[in-house]
Amino acid sequence: MIRVMLVDDHPLFREGIGARLEMSDEIILVGEAENGKQAIEKLKELKPDVVLMDINMPEMNGMDVLEVVTEMDFDTKFIILSMHDDKEYIVRVIRMGADGYMLKDVSGDEMISAIKEVYGGEKHFSQEVASILAQQDIDKSECKLTNREQLILRLISLGYSNKQIAQELNNSVRTVETHKRNLTRKLDINTTSGLVRYAIEHGIDK
């Protein structure tokens, strides 16, 4: 059984999604949360396989949750269910580690399929989201990294400290720190674990 947790601040929406999930004999709803702060606590307690999560929520939003989760040892997959169809918004959420993104008007059948696909290690974007991303390839939409920035990002993904990177590249630690700040600014990623995830997803770790 695929253990799913639902995070959304609208009780009626959670009720409808929960009813649809109960119709599947391969999925079990193990918990719900109405905001990001509550979601973090339930993640620690329940350790679900997949989380269906909205972005706009009180106390802590979905992007904050993704940011926190990158610092924690979770194997949980995240599928975003949102009304936001802005391309830059979607790309930002994907960069932060979301495994899927669907608009809230998606069918119940597609939602079930998405959960299974993401649980199996694939990515899933609803047709509308895929069409939005197709207008401009996600890699092309991102700021171009210099060769030195890509090299530093690769070393970060391999676990090198700033001092070790400086020694490897014959640079000062201050220079490495400057490059790292440029990386976080260009990619809009503020944690080392987020940079590592980005490097892996884009093949820069090899």
PyMOL commands that set and color helices and strands:
alter all, ss='L'
color gray80, all
select helices_A, chain A and resi 11-21+36-46+62-69+87-95+108-119+127-134+138-141+147-157+162-169+173-187+192-201
alter helices_A, ss='H'
color red, helices_A
select strands_A, chain A and resi 2-7+27-33+50-53+77-82+100-103+124-125
alter strands_A, ss='S'
color yellow, strands_A
deselect
rebuild
show_as cartoon
